[in-house]
Amino acid sequence: MTDAKLRNLLSSLTPIARELDALPAGRPAPDDSYVKLDTNENPFPLPTIVMRSAIAALERQYLYPENDNVSLREAAAAAYGMSADRVMAGNGSSELLSLVYRAFLAPGDSIAMMSPGFSFNRKLAMLQGAQLLEVPCDEHDSLPIDKLLFGPARHAKFILLANPNNPTGAFVPVAEIERLVARYDRLVVLDEAYIDFAPENGLHLLTRYSNLLVLRTFSKSYAAAGIRVGFAFGHPELIGRLRNIQNVFNMNVIGHAVGMSILAHRRAYDENHSYIKHERQRVSDALSHFGFAVTPSHANFLLARVPAGQDGRWWQSALERQKVLVAFFADDGMQDCIRVSIGTKEQMDAFLTAVRKLRYGADSAS
Ligand SMILES: *Cc1c(COP(=O)(O)O)cnc(C)c1O
């Protein structure tokens, strides 16, 4: 194709995908010499019984997966105490989140999200030509309910709440979420990606309110990020609209089998979850000792404000030179923060050793 023809072709296409070029490019996975604490994975192997189900599924590789994930939806419905028409399964909860945007928004619509929040929502809103209203979080882990009900968000098609929130780790008591859902006429999308590290969850609200969708993922708390299993729960009318627009065979046979197996063996993760909560406290204490201000977290990561006068991006690069990867956010109010995932004890020791070295110099003792 000539350059002129290509240029004409590109300018004839809708500009939205081009605008997304402005977002940061992905990076190849770092090699195993890096301690990877930047994307909140759960670093432990699958329980043996779950792993066996994944391997068995490989023998059905020549078949398409089940259409509409019927048995996985039925298993999730049984596990969480509801009917299967209230469940949709997806290729990670980010697929379901993107279906929510596509199913419920037209260009010019608006939606509201707490800020700082999960940045993937910016991209989804932009793709839909929708306006994302970012409502600042309260200092004290609570919802600004009046601001949401009576501010610009009252015209939003839905309010998106991540609880615990990413990237802060802050947790809003479910009673507060219920107060919002009860008083709001529109939809609330409750993203519970980190809920297994928190004290309580909001799934039971679905029995009382039809203006609520709950999203769950097996990526963070069930160590299956690479396998891609997520769920949406809600009123059959809402779930039905999402299922109407789903891709054919949106999950693969391994995700399907692992999802079924995890649902049947959730207790096998109890130790994993209590380890992470315990380690989160140990790392938080150590970081405070090193002069960081750590936001109390109910997720498997910590948001830490770096010592006074220093810069989050500097810390991210300096840690990367020590082969430790953490997340940094360029947004207003976040530039003096880093977010660090809770990994294995060895990974967290490597992180803390690198922090100590950068803080006090190479030959400092404890
Ligand atoms: C990680 C994450 C997700 C998506 O997880 P999937 O791997 O796509 O299931 C959704 N919401 C939040 C807030 C997250 O941090």
Ligand as a Chemical Component Dictionary entry (heavy atoms), coordinates in Angstrom:
data_LIG
# 
_chem_comp.id                   LIG 
_chem_comp.type                 NON-POLYMER 
_chem_comp.pdbx_formal_charge   0 
_chem_comp.three_letter_code    LIG 
# 
loop_
_chem_comp_atom.comp_id 
_chem_comp_atom.atom_id 
_chem_comp_atom.alt_atom_id 
_chem_comp_atom.type_symbol 
_chem_comp_atom.charge 
_chem_comp_atom.model_Cartn_x 
_chem_comp_atom.model_Cartn_y 
_chem_comp_atom.model_Cartn_z 
_chem_comp_atom.pdbx_ordinal 
LIG C1 C1 C 0 -7.152  -6.279  38.581 1  
LIG C2 C2 C 0 -8.424  -5.533  38.586 2  
LIG C3 C3 C 0 -9.499  -5.916  37.758 3  
LIG C4 C4 C 0 -9.448  -6.914  36.628 4  
LIG O1 O1 O 0 -8.994  -8.125  36.866 5  
LIG P1 P1 P 0 -9.084  -9.271  35.758 6  
LIG O2 O2 O 0 -7.717  -9.858  35.781 7  
LIG O3 O3 O 0 -9.415  -8.672  34.429 8  
LIG O4 O4 O 0 -10.128 -10.177 36.239 9  
LIG C5 C5 C 0 -10.701 -5.239  37.881 10 
LIG N1 N1 N 0 -10.835 -4.227  38.746 11 
LIG C6 C6 C 0 -9.834  -3.807  39.529 12 
LIG C7 C7 C 0 -10.062 -2.684  40.473 13 
LIG C8 C8 C 0 -8.582  -4.437  39.456 14 
LIG O5 O5 O 0 -7.586  -3.965  40.203 15 
# 
loop_
_chem_comp_bond.comp_id 
_chem_comp_bond.atom_id_1 
_chem_comp_bond.atom_id_2 
_chem_comp_bond.value_order 
_chem_comp_bond.pdbx_ordinal 
LIG C1 C2 SING 1  
LIG C2 C3 SING 2  
LIG C2 C8 DOUB 3  
LIG C3 C4 SING 4  
LIG C3 C5 DOUB 5  
LIG C4 O1 SING 6  
LIG O1 P1 SING 7  
LIG P1 O2 DOUB 8  
LIG P1 O3 SING 9  
LIG P1 O4 SING 10 
LIG C5 N1 SING 11 
LIG N1 C6 DOUB 12 
LIG C6 C7 SING 13 
LIG C6 C8 SING 14 
LIG C8 O5 SING 15 
# 
